[in-house]
Amino acid sequence: MTNRSPKTVFILGVEQRSGTNYLWQLLRLHPQGHVGSVGEDFLLEHSQFLKQYADRLYRSWIPKWRERMGGGSDPLLASIGDCLIAFIKKPYDLYPGEAGSHPEKPSGSDFLSKTLITKSPSVKNLDHFFRLFPDAYLLLLVRDGRSVVESGMKSFGWTFEDAVRRWNRGARNIIEFVDHYRDSGKRFLLVRYEDLVSDTEATLRKVFTFLNFELDHYDFEAAKNLPIFGSSESKASEGDVHWNKVEKTERFAPLKRWDHWGRVQHDRFNWLAGEAQAIMGYTADPGGGNRPITRLKHRMLDWKWRCRERAAFYMNALRSIL
C-alpha cells in the first residue's frame, strides 16, 4: 500500500438520486483531481458480458497457454479495465452549463499527474469492480432509502413500489460487496450522503485522507457554499430536472424528503427494504407490518408486482420476435 494519490477514483451511488453528482462536484474542486468527458460512465452496467467473454476465451485455450497468461481471466479483465479508464480519461469537455464552475482544464504533464474522478449512480455488477479495476479507489455513496425513493418519484416519475425495490437492490449489492471485501485490503470507502450534507468538512477530510489528497490544498469554504446541481426541487419548481447550478434556499431540505409519508408507505418500505435500511445504519418508522392482515396485504402486493414483471418480460420478448 503506497501513499501516492490514486490514478482513478470511482464514485458509485446506491441508486439514482443518492447524491453521486454532489460528491463528484465536491471532489472536483480539489486541484489534484480532474474529470473525464463522460458525465456518468456506467462502466460496470454491462460488465457481465466482459466477464463472460474473458472466461470463455480462457476456457478455449489449452492449460499451458492459460497458465502463461495468468492462469485465469482476471489479468485479461484488468487489462480491459485499463482500456476503459483510458477511454474515458479525456480532458474535461462536458455540459456548457458546468464549464464555468470547473477549475482550469489539465493538460500535458499536469494532466497526467492528476487523478481521474468519475461517477455512476448505480452499483449493478458491483461484484465485478475489483476484477476490472484492481488498482482503483472506490467511493460507495449511500443514502437513506426513503429519501432516494421520494426523490426518484418526484424527479423521474418512478412508482413507489419500483423505487423501493430499486434502492433495496442497490443496497443489497453494497452490503454483499462490503461483507466480501471487508478484510481484503482492497481500497474502498463507504460514504453517507447525510454526512456530506450535515458535516461537509469532516466527511471530506475523511475522504481525502483515504485518497491521499493534500488537505491544505482544498477550499473547504467553497465546498460548504457549493450550489445545488440536479436537485429534485428543480423538477417541482421548474417542471424538469436539470444540471445547471441552483443556489440553496431555505426550502432545500434533502435529509427529510419523506416527512409526509403515511403509515401505508412506511409499512411497505419496511416490508421490502427495512432489513437493508437497518444494515446500512439508517432508522425506519416502526410501522405496523407484523400484524397478520398487514403481512397478507404485502404478500398480495408482492404477487401483483411479480405478475406485472413477468407480463412485461413476455411482452418485450414478443416485440423482439415480431
Rosetta blueprint (number, residue, H / E / L):
1 M L
2 T L
3 N L
4 R L
5 S L
6 P L
7 K L
8 T E
9 V E
10 F E
11 I E
12 L E
13 G E
14 V L
15 E L
16 Q L
17 R L
18 S L
19 G L
20 T H
21 N H
22 Y H
23 L H
24 W H
25 Q H
26 L H
27 L H
28 R L
29 L L
30 H L
31 P L
32 Q L
33 G E
34 H E
35 V L
36 G L
37 S L
38 V L
39 G L
40 E L
41 D L
42 F L
43 L L
44 L L
45 E L
46 H L
47 S H
48 Q H
49 F H
50 L H
51 K H
52 Q H
53 Y H
54 A H
55 D H
56 R H
57 L H
58 Y H
59 R H
60 S H
61 W L
62 I L
63 P H
64 K H
65 W H
66 R H
67 E H
68 R H
69 M L
70 G L
71 G L
72 G L
73 S L
74 D H
75 P H
76 L H
77 L H
78 A H
79 S H
80 I H
81 G H
82 D H
83 C H
84 L H
85 I H
86 A H
87 F H
88 I H
89 K L
90 K L
91 P L
92 Y L
93 D L
94 L L
95 Y L
96 P H
97 G H
98 E H
99 A H
100 G L
101 S L
102 H L
103 P L
104 E L
105 K L
106 P L
107 S L
108 G H
109 S H
110 D H
111 F H
112 L H
113 S H
114 K L
115 T E
116 L E
117 I E
118 T E
119 K E
120 S E
121 P L
122 S L
123 V L
124 K L
125 N L
126 L H
127 D H
128 H H
129 F H
130 F H
131 R H
132 L H
133 F L
134 P L
135 D L
136 A L
137 Y E
138 L E
139 L E
140 L E
141 L E
142 V E
143 R L
144 D L
145 G H
146 R H
147 S H
148 V H
149 V H
150 E H
151 S H
152 G H
153 M H
154 K H
155 S H
156 F H
157 G L
158 W L
159 T L
160 F H
161 E H
162 D H
163 A H
164 V H
165 R H
166 R H
167 W H
168 N H
169 R H
170 G H
171 A H
172 R H
173 N H
174 I H
175 I H
176 E H
177 F H
178 V H
179 D H
180 H H
181 Y H
182 R L
183 D L
184 S L
185 G L
186 K L
187 R L
188 F E
189 L E
190 L E
191 V E
192 R E
193 Y H
194 E H
195 D H
196 L H
197 V H
198 S H
199 D L
200 T H
201 E H
202 A H
203 T H
204 L H
205 R H
206 K H
207 V H
208 F H
209 T H
210 F H
211 L H
212 N L
213 F L
214 E L
215 L H
216 D H
217 H H
218 Y L
219 D L
220 F H
221 E H
222 A H
223 A H
224 K H
225 N L
226 L L
227 P L
228 I E
229 F E
230 G L
231 S L
232 S H
233 E H
234 S H
235 K H
236 A H
237 S H
238 E H
239 G L
240 D L
241 V L
242 H L
243 W L
244 N L
245 K E
246 V E
247 E L
248 K L
249 T L
250 E L
251 R L
252 F L
253 A L
254 P L
255 L L
256 K L
257 R L
258 W L
259 D L
260 H L
261 W L
262 G L
263 R H
264 V H
265 Q H
266 H H
267 D H
268 R H
269 F H
270 N H
271 W H
272 L H
273 A H
274 G H
275 E H
276 A H
277 Q H
278 A H
279 I H
280 M L
281 G L
282 Y L
283 T L
284 A L
285 D L
286 P L
287 G L
288 G L
289 G L
290 N L
291 R L
292 P H
293 I H
294 T H
295 R H
296 L H
297 K H
298 H H
299 R H
300 M H
301 L H
302 D H
303 W H
304 K H
305 W H
306 R H
307 C H
308 R H
309 E H
310 R H
311 A H
312 A H
313 F H
314 Y H
315 M H
316 N H
317 A H
318 L H
319 R H
320 S H
321 I H
322 L L
